[in-house]
Amino acid sequence: MALEPGEVRDNNAAGGVFYGIEVVSGRLTFGTRRGTSEVFVRHPRTDEAVQDFVLPFWNETVALCRTAHTGLGSTFPTVGWDVAVTPQGPVLVEMNVQWMRPTGVPGEAFTGETAYVDCLLAHIGRLWPEQMPREALKDWPVTADG
């Protein structure tokens, strides 16, 4: 979310505020800014309530992203989808094959400290075992030998 009212760039890297989203409900949780430990339940400039806001068209947004991801096949195990929610519903803006949750979000584990890394490496090892060092594959059910 953009930090300044009227700002076009809204991403966290450009100084925006990152708010978590409960996946099942589309409800916003708290926000934070890159490189800080600040926590926001209201927008830091406008003071409008943000926490507990439920994103409109949430189920449609999730369905759109799932459909788009299914269309990619198995090449990309994860994709960060940028979606604009318009008055008529969600619209895909772009896909990011290199994405990551921001680091230092209070109360949340850094993505690199979760099972995400093992799952992603296992997927890569299945698709391209010749690219994975044998040492990295030693504990996986799929090895470079097949």
PyMOL commands that place a pseudoatom at each C-alpha (Angstrom):
pseudoatom trace, name=CA, resn=MET, resi=1, chain=A, elem=C, hetatm=0, pos=[0.000, 0.000, 0.000]
pseudoatom trace, name=CA, resn=ALA, resi=2, chain=A, elem=C, hetatm=0, pos=[1.370, 3.419, -0.906]
pseudoatom trace, name=CA, resn=LEU, resi=3, chain=A, elem=C, hetatm=0, pos=[2.701, 5.415, 2.034]
pseudoatom trace, name=CA, resn=GLU, resi=4, chain=A, elem=C, hetatm=0, pos=[1.749, 8.831, 0.682]
pseudoatom trace, name=CA, resn=PRO, resi=5, chain=A, elem=C, hetatm=0, pos=[-1.804, 9.605, -0.483]
pseudoatom trace, name=CA, resn=GLY, resi=6, chain=A, elem=C, hetatm=0, pos=[-1.888, 9.825, -4.282]
pseudoatom trace, name=CA, resn=GLU, resi=7, chain=A, elem=C, hetatm=0, pos=[1.408, 7.971, -4.702]
pseudoatom trace, name=CA, resn=VAL, resi=8, chain=A, elem=C, hetatm=0, pos=[1.376, 5.626, -7.696]
pseudoatom trace, name=CA, resn=ARG, resi=9, chain=A, elem=C, hetatm=0, pos=[4.119, 3.277, -6.505]
pseudoatom trace, name=CA, resn=ASP, resi=10, chain=A, elem=C, hetatm=0, pos=[2.748, 1.140, -3.727]
pseudoatom trace, name=CA, resn=ASN, resi=11, chain=A, elem=C, hetatm=0, pos=[5.285, -1.602, -3.240]
pseudoatom trace, name=CA, resn=ASN, resi=12, chain=A, elem=C, hetatm=0, pos=[7.263, -2.240, -0.093]
pseudoatom trace, name=CA, resn=ALA, resi=13, chain=A, elem=C, hetatm=0, pos=[10.604, -1.636, -1.819]
pseudoatom trace, name=CA, resn=ALA, resi=14, chain=A, elem=C, hetatm=0, pos=[9.459, 1.867, -2.825]
pseudoatom trace, name=CA, resn=GLY, resi=15, chain=A, elem=C, hetatm=0, pos=[8.608, 2.760, 0.769]
pseudoatom trace, name=CA, resn=GLY, resi=16, chain=A, elem=C, hetatm=0, pos=[5.066, 1.434, 0.829]
pseudoatom trace, name=CA, resn=VAL, resi=17, chain=A, elem=C, hetatm=0, pos=[3.462, -0.425, 3.699]
pseudoatom trace, name=CA, resn=PHE, resi=18, chain=A, elem=C, hetatm=0, pos=[3.120, -4.198, 3.573]
pseudoatom trace, name=CA, resn=TYR, resi=19, chain=A, elem=C, hetatm=0, pos=[-0.083, -5.529, 5.145]
pseudoatom trace, name=CA, resn=GLY, resi=20, chain=A, elem=C, hetatm=0, pos=[-0.555, -9.224, 5.710]
pseudoatom trace, name=CA, resn=ILE, resi=21, chain=A, elem=C, hetatm=0, pos=[-3.627, -10.958, 4.311]
pseudoatom trace, name=CA, resn=GLU, resi=22, chain=A, elem=C, hetatm=0, pos=[-5.433, -13.881, 5.899]
pseudoatom trace, name=CA, resn=VAL, resi=23, chain=A, elem=C, hetatm=0, pos=[-5.575, -16.299, 2.989]
pseudoatom trace, name=CA, resn=VAL, resi=24, chain=A, elem=C, hetatm=0, pos=[-8.972, -17.815, 3.770]
pseudoatom trace, name=CA, resn=SER, resi=25, chain=A, elem=C, hetatm=0, pos=[-10.897, -14.594, 4.420]
pseudoatom trace, name=CA, resn=GLY, resi=26, chain=A, elem=C, hetatm=0, pos=[-9.000, -11.823, 2.605]
pseudoatom trace, name=CA, resn=ARG, resi=27, chain=A, elem=C, hetatm=0, pos=[-8.889, -9.863, 5.867]
pseudoatom trace, name=CA, resn=LEU, resi=28, chain=A, elem=C, hetatm=0, pos=[-5.924, -7.529, 6.266]
pseudoatom trace, name=CA, resn=THR, resi=29, chain=A, elem=C, hetatm=0, pos=[-3.810, -8.005, 9.365]
pseudoatom trace, name=CA, resn=PHE, resi=30, chain=A, elem=C, hetatm=0, pos=[-1.170, -5.514, 10.503]
pseudoatom trace, name=CA, resn=GLY, resi=31, chain=A, elem=C, hetatm=0, pos=[1.305, -3.607, 8.378]
pseudoatom trace, name=CA, resn=THR, resi=32, chain=A, elem=C, hetatm=0, pos=[5.005, -2.943, 8.437]
pseudoatom trace, name=CA, resn=ARG, resi=33, chain=A, elem=C, hetatm=0, pos=[7.574, -1.140, 6.322]
pseudoatom trace, name=CA, resn=ARG, resi=34, chain=A, elem=C, hetatm=0, pos=[10.740, -2.565, 4.842]
pseudoatom trace, name=CA, resn=GLY, resi=35, chain=A, elem=C, hetatm=0, pos=[13.708, -2.373, 7.150]
pseudoatom trace, name=CA, resn=THR, resi=36, chain=A, elem=C, hetatm=0, pos=[11.738, -1.269, 10.202]
pseudoatom trace, name=CA, resn=SER, resi=37, chain=A, elem=C, hetatm=0, pos=[10.119, -2.942, 13.173]
pseudoatom trace, name=CA, resn=GLU, resi=38, chain=A, elem=C, hetatm=0, pos=[7.156, -0.555, 13.093]
pseudoatom trace, name=CA, resn=VAL, resi=39, chain=A, elem=C, hetatm=0, pos=[3.716, -2.183, 13.170]
pseudoatom trace, name=CA, resn=PHE, resi=40, chain=A, elem=C, hetatm=0, pos=[0.668, -0.421, 11.737]
pseudoatom trace, name=CA, resn=VAL, resi=41, chain=A, elem=C, hetatm=0, pos=[-2.997, -1.240, 12.325]
pseudoatom trace, name=CA, resn=ARG, resi=42, chain=A, elem=C, hetatm=0, pos=[-3.950, 2.100, 10.747]
pseudoatom trace, name=CA, resn=HIS, resi=43, chain=A, elem=C, hetatm=0, pos=[-2.410, 3.785, 7.717]
pseudoatom trace, name=CA, resn=PRO, resi=44, chain=A, elem=C, hetatm=0, pos=[0.635, 5.736, 8.984]
pseudoatom trace, name=CA, resn=ARG, resi=45, chain=A, elem=C, hetatm=0, pos=[-0.154, 8.920, 7.002]
pseudoatom trace, name=CA, resn=THR, resi=46, chain=A, elem=C, hetatm=0, pos=[-3.962, 9.036, 6.683]
pseudoatom trace, name=CA, resn=ASP, resi=47, chain=A, elem=C, hetatm=0, pos=[-4.744, 7.317, 10.017]
pseudoatom trace, name=CA, resn=GLU, resi=48, chain=A, elem=C, hetatm=0, pos=[-7.508, 5.329, 8.296]
pseudoatom trace, name=CA, resn=ALA, resi=49, chain=A, elem=C, hetatm=0, pos=[-8.278, 1.894, 9.744]
pseudoatom trace, name=CA, resn=VAL, resi=50, chain=A, elem=C, hetatm=0, pos=[-6.634, -0.853, 7.700]
pseudoatom trace, name=CA, resn=GLN, resi=51, chain=A, elem=C, hetatm=0, pos=[-6.405, -3.850, 10.007]
pseudoatom trace, name=CA, resn=ASP, resi=52, chain=A, elem=C, hetatm=0, pos=[-9.507, -6.074, 9.716]
pseudoatom trace, name=CA, resn=PHE, resi=53, chain=A, elem=C, hetatm=0, pos=[-10.496, -4.566, 6.334]
pseudoatom trace, name=CA, resn=VAL, resi=54, chain=A, elem=C, hetatm=0, pos=[-11.717, -7.393, 4.084]
pseudoatom trace, name=CA, resn=LEU, resi=55, chain=A, elem=C, hetatm=0, pos=[-10.566, -7.121, 0.494]
pseudoatom trace, name=CA, resn=PRO, resi=56, chain=A, elem=C, hetatm=0, pos=[-13.453, -7.041, -1.996]
pseudoatom trace, name=CA, resn=PHE, resi=57, chain=A, elem=C, hetatm=0, pos=[-13.717, -9.872, -4.516]
pseudoatom trace, name=CA, resn=TRP, resi=58, chain=A, elem=C, hetatm=0, pos=[-11.330, -11.992, -2.416]
pseudoatom trace, name=CA, resn=ASN, resi=59, chain=A, elem=C, hetatm=0, pos=[-12.670, -15.390, -3.523]
pseudoatom trace, name=CA, resn=GLU, resi=60, chain=A, elem=C, hetatm=0, pos=[-12.628, -14.256, -7.151]
pseudoatom trace, name=CA, resn=THR, resi=61, chain=A, elem=C, hetatm=0, pos=[-9.058, -12.991, -6.743]
pseudoatom trace, name=CA, resn=VAL, resi=62, chain=A, elem=C, hetatm=0, pos=[-7.857, -16.317, -5.356]
pseudoatom trace, name=CA, resn=ALA, resi=63, chain=A, elem=C, hetatm=0, pos=[-9.667, -18.210, -8.129]
pseudoatom trace, name=CA, resn=LEU, resi=64, chain=A, elem=C, hetatm=0, pos=[-8.113, -15.958, -10.798]
pseudoatom trace, name=CA, resn=CYS, resi=65, chain=A, elem=C, hetatm=0, pos=[-4.597, -16.529, -9.439]
pseudoatom trace, name=CA, resn=ARG, resi=66, chain=A, elem=C, hetatm=0, pos=[-5.133, -20.290, -9.194]
pseudoatom trace, name=CA, resn=THR, resi=67, chain=A, elem=C, hetatm=0, pos=[-6.394, -20.449, -12.768]
pseudoatom trace, name=CA, resn=ALA, resi=68, chain=A, elem=C, hetatm=0, pos=[-3.452, -18.393, -14.022]
pseudoatom trace, name=CA, resn=HIS, resi=69, chain=A, elem=C, hetatm=0, pos=[-0.989, -20.517, -12.069]
pseudoatom trace, name=CA, resn=THR, resi=70, chain=A, elem=C, hetatm=0, pos=[-2.477, -23.760, -13.339]
pseudoatom trace, name=CA, resn=GLY, resi=71, chain=A, elem=C, hetatm=0, pos=[-1.982, -22.447, -16.871]
pseudoatom trace, name=CA, resn=LEU, resi=72, chain=A, elem=C, hetatm=0, pos=[1.766, -22.187, -16.262]
pseudoatom trace, name=CA, resn=GLY, resi=73, chain=A, elem=C, hetatm=0, pos=[2.181, -25.942, -15.845]
pseudoatom trace, name=CA, resn=SER, resi=74, chain=A, elem=C, hetatm=0, pos=[4.804, -27.245, -13.442]
pseudoatom trace, name=CA, resn=THR, resi=75, chain=A, elem=C, hetatm=0, pos=[7.717, -25.013, -14.445]
pseudoatom trace, name=CA, resn=PHE, resi=76, chain=A, elem=C, hetatm=0, pos=[7.132, -22.445, -11.709]
pseudoatom trace, name=CA, resn=PRO, resi=77, chain=A, elem=C, hetatm=0, pos=[6.264, -23.969, -8.324]
pseudoatom trace, name=CA, resn=THR, resi=78, chain=A, elem=C, hetatm=0, pos=[5.527, -20.534, -6.875]
pseudoatom trace, name=CA, resn=VAL, resi=79, chain=A, elem=C, hetatm=0, pos=[4.677, -17.181, -8.391]
pseudoatom trace, name=CA, resn=GLY, resi=80, chain=A, elem=C, hetatm=0, pos=[3.909, -13.853, -6.802]
pseudoatom trace, name=CA, resn=TRP, resi=81, chain=A, elem=C, hetatm=0, pos=[0.792, -12.544, -8.537]
pseudoatom trace, name=CA, resn=ASP, resi=82, chain=A, elem=C, hetatm=0, pos=[0.138, -8.801, -8.586]
pseudoatom trace, name=CA, resn=VAL, resi=83, chain=A, elem=C, hetatm=0, pos=[-3.603, -8.217, -8.799]
pseudoatom trace, name=CA, resn=ALA, resi=84, chain=A, elem=C, hetatm=0, pos=[-5.571, -4.986, -9.122]
pseudoatom trace, name=CA, resn=VAL, resi=85, chain=A, elem=C, hetatm=0, pos=[-9.045, -5.083, -7.648]
pseudoatom trace, name=CA, resn=THR, resi=86, chain=A, elem=C, hetatm=0, pos=[-11.334, -2.915, -9.751]
pseudoatom trace, name=CA, resn=PRO, resi=87, chain=A, elem=C, hetatm=0, pos=[-15.020, -2.134, -9.132]
pseudoatom trace, name=CA, resn=GLN, resi=88, chain=A, elem=C, hetatm=0, pos=[-15.789, -4.901, -11.658]
pseudoatom trace, name=CA, resn=GLY, resi=89, chain=A, elem=C, hetatm=0, pos=[-13.492, -7.482, -10.035]
pseudoatom trace, name=CA, resn=PRO, resi=90, chain=A, elem=C, hetatm=0, pos=[-9.859, -8.600, -9.977]
pseudoatom trace, name=CA, resn=VAL, resi=91, chain=A, elem=C, hetatm=0, pos=[-7.444, -8.128, -12.891]
pseudoatom trace, name=CA, resn=LEU, resi=92, chain=A, elem=C, hetatm=0, pos=[-3.987, -9.710, -13.160]
pseudoatom trace, name=CA, resn=VAL, resi=93, chain=A, elem=C, hetatm=0, pos=[-1.271, -7.071, -13.437]
pseudoatom trace, name=CA, resn=GLU, resi=94, chain=A, elem=C, hetatm=0, pos=[1.859, -9.209, -13.580]
pseudoatom trace, name=CA, resn=MET, resi=95, chain=A, elem=C, hetatm=0, pos=[3.538, -12.316, -12.284]
pseudoatom trace, name=CA, resn=ASN, resi=96, chain=A, elem=C, hetatm=0, pos=[6.806, -12.336, -10.364]
pseudoatom trace, name=CA, resn=VAL, resi=97, chain=A, elem=C, hetatm=0, pos=[8.789, -15.547, -10.497]
pseudoatom trace, name=CA, resn=GLN, resi=98, chain=A, elem=C, hetatm=0, pos=[11.255, -14.120, -7.991]
pseudoatom trace, name=CA, resn=TRP, resi=99, chain=A, elem=C, hetatm=0, pos=[9.241, -13.074, -4.987]
pseudoatom trace, name=CA, resn=MET, resi=100, chain=A, elem=C, hetatm=0, pos=[9.641, -13.292, -1.270]
pseudoatom trace, name=CA, resn=ARG, resi=101, chain=A, elem=C, hetatm=0, pos=[7.737, -12.156, 1.753]
pseudoatom trace, name=CA, resn=PRO, resi=102, chain=A, elem=C, hetatm=0, pos=[9.405, -9.179, 3.346]
pseudoatom trace, name=CA, resn=THR, resi=103, chain=A, elem=C, hetatm=0, pos=[11.894, -9.926, 6.052]
pseudoatom trace, name=CA, resn=GLY, resi=104, chain=A, elem=C, hetatm=0, pos=[11.431, -8.735, 9.571]
pseudoatom trace, name=CA, resn=VAL, resi=105, chain=A, elem=C, hetatm=0, pos=[7.635, -8.796, 9.668]
pseudoatom trace, name=CA, resn=PRO, resi=106, chain=A, elem=C, hetatm=0, pos=[6.889, -8.834, 13.406]
pseudoatom trace, name=CA, resn=GLY, resi=107, chain=A, elem=C, hetatm=0, pos=[5.220, -12.038, 14.515]
pseudoatom trace, name=CA, resn=GLU, resi=108, chain=A, elem=C, hetatm=0, pos=[5.934, -13.930, 11.283]
pseudoatom trace, name=CA, resn=ALA, resi=109, chain=A, elem=C, hetatm=0, pos=[8.747, -16.315, 10.407]
pseudoatom trace, name=CA, resn=PHE, resi=110, chain=A, elem=C, hetatm=0, pos=[11.104, -15.290, 7.620]
pseudoatom trace, name=CA, resn=THR, resi=111, chain=A, elem=C, hetatm=0, pos=[10.293, -17.378, 4.537]
pseudoatom trace, name=CA, resn=GLY, resi=112, chain=A, elem=C, hetatm=0, pos=[13.804, -18.863, 4.554]
pseudoatom trace, name=CA, resn=GLU, resi=113, chain=A, elem=C, hetatm=0, pos=[13.113, -20.329, 7.999]
pseudoatom trace, name=CA, resn=THR, resi=114, chain=A, elem=C, hetatm=0, pos=[9.995, -22.222, 6.928]
pseudoatom trace, name=CA, resn=ALA, resi=115, chain=A, elem=C, hetatm=0, pos=[9.272, -25.440, 5.030]
pseudoatom trace, name=CA, resn=TYR, resi=116, chain=A, elem=C, hetatm=0, pos=[8.947, -23.303, 1.886]
pseudoatom trace, name=CA, resn=VAL, resi=117, chain=A, elem=C, hetatm=0, pos=[12.661, -23.659, 1.124]
pseudoatom trace, name=CA, resn=ASP, resi=118, chain=A, elem=C, hetatm=0, pos=[12.628, -27.470, 1.378]
pseudoatom trace, name=CA, resn=CYS, resi=119, chain=A, elem=C, hetatm=0, pos=[9.495, -27.673, -0.770]
pseudoatom trace, name=CA, resn=LEU, resi=120, chain=A, elem=C, hetatm=0, pos=[10.949, -25.400, -3.433]
pseudoatom trace, name=CA, resn=LEU, resi=121, chain=A, elem=C, hetatm=0, pos=[14.281, -27.239, -3.534]
pseudoatom trace, name=CA, resn=ALA, resi=122, chain=A, elem=C, hetatm=0, pos=[12.501, -30.595, -3.746]
pseudoatom trace, name=CA, resn=HIS, resi=123, chain=A, elem=C, hetatm=0, pos=[10.481, -29.313, -6.695]
pseudoatom trace, name=CA, resn=ILE, resi=124, chain=A, elem=C, hetatm=0, pos=[13.593, -28.041, -8.466]
pseudoatom trace, name=CA, resn=GLY, resi=125, chain=A, elem=C, hetatm=0, pos=[15.341, -31.344, -7.745]
pseudoatom trace, name=CA, resn=ARG, resi=126, chain=A, elem=C, hetatm=0, pos=[12.494, -33.256, -9.406]
pseudoatom trace, name=CA, resn=LEU, resi=127, chain=A, elem=C, hetatm=0, pos=[12.406, -31.013, -12.487]
pseudoatom trace, name=CA, resn=TRP, resi=128, chain=A, elem=C, hetatm=0, pos=[16.112, -30.511, -12.969]
pseudoatom trace, name=CA, resn=PRO, resi=129, chain=A, elem=C, hetatm=0, pos=[18.033, -33.084, -10.878]
pseudoatom trace, name=CA, resn=GLU, resi=130, chain=A, elem=C, hetatm=0, pos=[21.154, -32.568, -12.980]
pseudoatom trace, name=CA, resn=GLN, resi=131, chain=A, elem=C, hetatm=0, pos=[21.299, -28.983, -11.712]
pseudoatom trace, name=CA, resn=MET, resi=132, chain=A, elem=C, hetatm=0, pos=[21.260, -29.960, -8.049]
pseudoatom trace, name=CA, resn=PRO, resi=133, chain=A, elem=C, hetatm=0, pos=[24.463, -30.910, -6.208]
pseudoatom trace, name=CA, resn=ARG, resi=134, chain=A, elem=C, hetatm=0, pos=[24.336, -34.529, -5.016]
pseudoatom trace, name=CA, resn=GLU, resi=135, chain=A, elem=C, hetatm=0, pos=[24.936, -33.347, -1.447]
pseudoatom trace, name=CA, resn=ALA, resi=136, chain=A, elem=C, hetatm=0, pos=[21.758, -31.261, -1.558]
pseudoatom trace, name=CA, resn=LEU, resi=137, chain=A, elem=C, hetatm=0, pos=[19.761, -34.272, -2.782]
pseudoatom trace, name=CA, resn=LYS, resi=138, chain=A, elem=C, hetatm=0, pos=[21.028, -36.859, -0.289]
pseudoatom trace, name=CA, resn=ASP, resi=139, chain=A, elem=C, hetatm=0, pos=[18.041, -36.575, 2.107]
pseudoatom trace, name=CA, resn=TRP, resi=140, chain=A, elem=C, hetatm=0, pos=[15.322, -36.307, -0.547]
pseudoatom trace, name=CA, resn=PRO, resi=141, chain=A, elem=C, hetatm=0, pos=[13.261, -39.183, -1.892]
pseudoatom trace, name=CA, resn=VAL, resi=142, chain=A, elem=C, hetatm=0, pos=[14.148, -38.028, -5.435]
pseudoatom trace, name=CA, resn=THR, resi=143, chain=A, elem=C, hetatm=0, pos=[17.846, -38.120, -6.256]
pseudoatom trace, name=CA, resn=ALA, resi=144, chain=A, elem=C, hetatm=0, pos=[20.011, -37.059, -9.183]
pseudoatom trace, name=CA, resn=ASP, resi=145, chain=A, elem=C, hetatm=0, pos=[19.946, -40.729, -10.233]
pseudoatom trace, name=CA, resn=GLY, resi=146, chain=A, elem=C, hetatm=0, pos=[16.164, -40.671, -10.519]
for i in range(1, 146): cmd.bond("trace and resi %d" % i, "trace and resi %d" % (i + 1))
show_as sticks, trace
zoom trace
